[in-house]
Amino acid sequence: MTNSNLSFHFFEDTESDLHEYIFNISKDSLELILNHHFALISVITSILIFLACIIGIVGNGITIWILGVCMKRNPFTTYILNLAIADIGVLITVISLYILPFLFSGNLPIWGICICSYVQSLMYITDQLILTVVSIDRCVAVLFPIWHRCHRPPRLSSIVCVCIWVFSCLISGLDILLTFANQFILLQFIVNVAICTPLMAVSTVILFVKIYTKSQQHQRGKLLTVIVLALFFFLIFGFPMNYFYFLIYYYFSDGIDLMSLLMAALGCAVLNCNVNPVVYFLVGRKKKGRSRLSMKVALQRVFTDEEICGGQQGTRAETQF
């Protein structure tokens, strides 16, 4: 082989190695840039979720104070009060997931993980079950007003709320115990998706139709509007958390970016817990006029006269009958 051929092959190999080297550098640089952007987005998202949790805790705290202390309680406000307690519990749990790692220098003990998982599951199941019961109660009230008025026990809402909390405690505890035993039955997913979601979807459609067919009943329209909006936002923002649990249990080893999914699911859950106090205020305020309206007055306009309107409605129906 001549010297010219040797030189040609040498430069050819050198050029090929150089191209490969440049390609590797470009690939590594691109991965570094993408990782940097993902880290930045993750930090910004975490800050926004944390701030949203603070706002939601304040809003739901005001709702709990007004409904629990400042207003005379009726069967329907009992449901709303427990719903606000469940919402604020979810928000506190999410904040704990951000604060506890800093308190333990990034090494969150197993008991901390268990407590956060249990409380989050408890509050989330309770939230869905209460909304499901509220939707069914309103559907019965608008479809069978006489029967609902005459046959509803006065303490039914309190008894139902106690049963929901007990049931949620049992399901959440059993779900975590089965998880540590590597028995991924996922009871929470079954309860939320197979039972609550279909019932809420059907109830939302029924109540939505009633809002437009009975719009002349102003107070009843306000109450139904609040329920329909709460159900609608939960179906949008609440379902991603159920989907996240499903992916964790059944596709954990398939290369899914669970951290990104967790951030998205937590963000949706936080938005769902924040939206209810806003809905109460916006629906309860006057559409006309520029006078300032307090949260207490808005809640009173939506919830206080629920029993009175129901009684008047039942009386009119009985007279016609």
PyMOL commands that set and color helices and strands:
alter all, ss='L'
color gray80, all
select helices_A, chain A and resi 3-70+75-103+110-143+145-151+156-180+187-213+218-237+239-250+258-284+295-304+306-320
alter helices_A, ss='H'
color red, helices_A
deselect
rebuild
show_as cartoon
